[in-house]
Amino acid sequence: MTYAALTAELDALLHELEFTPDLPLDELTQKVQRAYALIGEGRAHLRAAEEAVTRVIDAFGEEEEDEEDDDPITTTAALDEQDDE
């Protein structure tokens, strides 16, 4: 289930729970359990997205470091600093 579909279903459930005060207890219990499951699934989606973004950022940072290592100006400046020591 997509995150958008998940949040839409959760919103509908919460709306129903809020505006249907005379829900039968069994139905109420079922809806609360479903909402809890959707919240858990949503958290999993968010964790996966966070991990994916972190991997991209880390990879981008590594690429920038590699580019700096290949940059003759940066490399020459670093060598000059070593010579000065």
LOVOMAR-841657 format. One record per residue (C-alpha): residue number from 1; residue in one letter; y, x, z. Coordinates in nm, 3 decimals, always signed. Each point is the difference from the previous one (the first is absolute). Layout:
// LOVOMAR-841657
@resi->NUM	resn->A	Y->Y	X->X	Z->Z;
...
END
This chain:
// LOVOMAR-841657
@resi->1	resn->M	Y->+0.000	X->+0.000	Z->+0.000;
@resi->2	resn->T	Y->+0.343	X->+0.135	Z->-0.086;
@resi->3	resn->Y	Y->+0.259	X->+0.054	Z->+0.269;
@resi->4	resn->A	Y->+0.222	X->-0.268	Z->-0.157;
@resi->5	resn->A	Y->-0.284	X->-0.256	Z->+0.001;
@resi->6	resn->L	Y->-0.088	X->+0.095	Z->+0.354;
@resi->7	resn->T	Y->+0.355	X->-0.047	Z->+0.128;
@resi->8	resn->A	Y->+0.036	X->-0.329	Z->-0.189;
@resi->9	resn->E	Y->-0.316	X->-0.136	Z->+0.163;
@resi->10	resn->L	Y->+0.112	X->+0.124	Z->+0.341;
@resi->11	resn->D	Y->+0.343	X->-0.161	Z->-0.044;
@resi->12	resn->A	Y->-0.164	X->-0.330	Z->-0.095;
@resi->13	resn->L	Y->-0.229	X->+0.016	Z->+0.304;
@resi->14	resn->L	Y->+0.286	X->+0.080	Z->+0.235;
@resi->15	resn->H	Y->+0.210	X->-0.280	Z->-0.146;
@resi->16	resn->E	Y->-0.287	X->-0.244	Z->+0.049;
@resi->17	resn->L	Y->-0.059	X->+0.117	Z->+0.356;
@resi->18	resn->E	Y->+0.368	X->-0.031	Z->+0.083;
@resi->19	resn->F	Y->+0.061	X->-0.341	Z->-0.155;
@resi->20	resn->T	Y->-0.330	X->-0.177	Z->+0.073;
@resi->21	resn->P	Y->-0.010	X->-0.039	Z->+0.376;
@resi->22	resn->D	Y->-0.288	X->-0.248	Z->-0.005;
@resi->23	resn->L	Y->-0.253	X->+0.224	Z->-0.176;
@resi->24	resn->P	Y->-0.353	X->-0.053	Z->+0.131;
@resi->25	resn->L	Y->-0.108	X->+0.283	Z->+0.228;
@resi->26	resn->D	Y->-0.285	X->+0.115	Z->-0.227;
@resi->27	resn->E	Y->+0.234	X->+0.018	Z->-0.300;
@resi->28	resn->L	Y->+0.266	X->+0.176	Z->+0.207;
@resi->29	resn->T	Y->-0.255	X->+0.258	Z->+0.114;
@resi->30	resn->Q	Y->-0.119	X->+0.056	Z->-0.356;
@resi->31	resn->K	Y->+0.356	X->+0.048	Z->-0.129;
@resi->32	resn->V	Y->+0.093	X->+0.240	Z->+0.279;
@resi->33	resn->Q	Y->-0.314	X->+0.205	Z->-0.070;
@resi->34	resn->R	Y->+0.085	X->+0.007	Z->-0.372;
@resi->35	resn->A	Y->+0.357	X->+0.108	Z->+0.077;
@resi->36	resn->Y	Y->-0.132	X->+0.278	Z->+0.223;
@resi->37	resn->A	Y->-0.232	X->+0.119	Z->-0.279;
@resi->38	resn->L	Y->+0.287	X->-0.007	Z->-0.251;
@resi->39	resn->I	Y->+0.219	X->+0.204	Z->+0.234;
@resi->40	resn->G	Y->-0.275	X->+0.262	Z->+0.029;
@resi->41	resn->E	Y->-0.043	X->+0.009	Z->-0.376;
@resi->42	resn->G	Y->+0.377	X->+0.032	Z->-0.043;
@resi->43	resn->R	Y->+0.009	X->+0.294	Z->+0.238;
@resi->44	resn->A	Y->-0.275	X->+0.167	Z->-0.203;
@resi->45	resn->H	Y->+0.206	X->-0.049	Z->-0.318;
@resi->46	resn->L	Y->+0.304	X->+0.153	Z->+0.169;
@resi->47	resn->R	Y->-0.198	X->+0.299	Z->+0.130;
@resi->48	resn->A	Y->-0.145	X->+0.060	Z->-0.347;
@resi->49	resn->A	Y->+0.346	X->-0.019	Z->-0.157;
@resi->50	resn->E	Y->+0.141	X->+0.238	Z->+0.260;
@resi->51	resn->E	Y->-0.280	X->+0.250	Z->-0.064;
@resi->52	resn->A	Y->+0.049	X->-0.024	Z->-0.378;
@resi->53	resn->V	Y->+0.375	X->+0.058	Z->+0.031;
@resi->54	resn->T	Y->-0.057	X->+0.292	Z->+0.237;
@resi->55	resn->R	Y->-0.241	X->+0.160	Z->-0.248;
@resi->56	resn->V	Y->+0.255	X->-0.035	Z->-0.280;
@resi->57	resn->I	Y->+0.279	X->+0.146	Z->+0.215;
@resi->58	resn->D	Y->-0.224	X->+0.288	Z->+0.110;
@resi->59	resn->A	Y->-0.103	X->+0.070	Z->-0.359;
@resi->60	resn->F	Y->+0.362	X->-0.009	Z->-0.111;
@resi->61	resn->G	Y->+0.093	X->+0.244	Z->+0.275;
@resi->62	resn->E	Y->-0.279	X->+0.235	Z->-0.107;
@resi->63	resn->E	Y->+0.119	X->-0.017	Z->-0.361;
@resi->64	resn->E	Y->+0.354	X->+0.089	Z->+0.109;
@resi->65	resn->E	Y->-0.133	X->+0.296	Z->+0.200;
@resi->66	resn->D	Y->-0.200	X->+0.118	Z->-0.302;
@resi->67	resn->E	Y->+0.308	X->-0.033	Z->-0.221;
@resi->68	resn->E	Y->+0.205	X->+0.203	Z->+0.250;
@resi->69	resn->D	Y->-0.268	X->+0.271	Z->-0.005;
@resi->70	resn->D	Y->+0.021	X->+0.011	Z->-0.380;
@resi->71	resn->D	Y->+0.381	X->+0.005	Z->-0.007;
@resi->72	resn->P	Y->+0.108	X->+0.355	Z->-0.095;
@resi->73	resn->I	Y->+0.334	X->-0.035	Z->+0.180;
@resi->74	resn->T	Y->-0.162	X->-0.109	Z->+0.325;
@resi->75	resn->T	Y->-0.271	X->+0.264	Z->-0.033;
@resi->76	resn->T	Y->+0.254	X->+0.274	Z->-0.076;
@resi->77	resn->A	Y->+0.217	X->-0.106	Z->+0.295;
@resi->78	resn->A	Y->-0.302	X->+0.008	Z->+0.230;
@resi->79	resn->L	Y->-0.095	X->+0.347	Z->-0.124;
@resi->80	resn->D	Y->+0.358	X->+0.122	Z->+0.049;
@resi->81	resn->E	Y->-0.010	X->-0.127	Z->+0.359;
@resi->82	resn->Q	Y->-0.323	X->+0.190	Z->+0.060;
@resi->83	resn->D	Y->+0.153	X->+0.318	Z->-0.144;
@resi->84	resn->D	Y->+0.298	X->-0.033	Z->+0.235;
@resi->85	resn->E	Y->-0.228	X->+0.002	Z->+0.305;
END
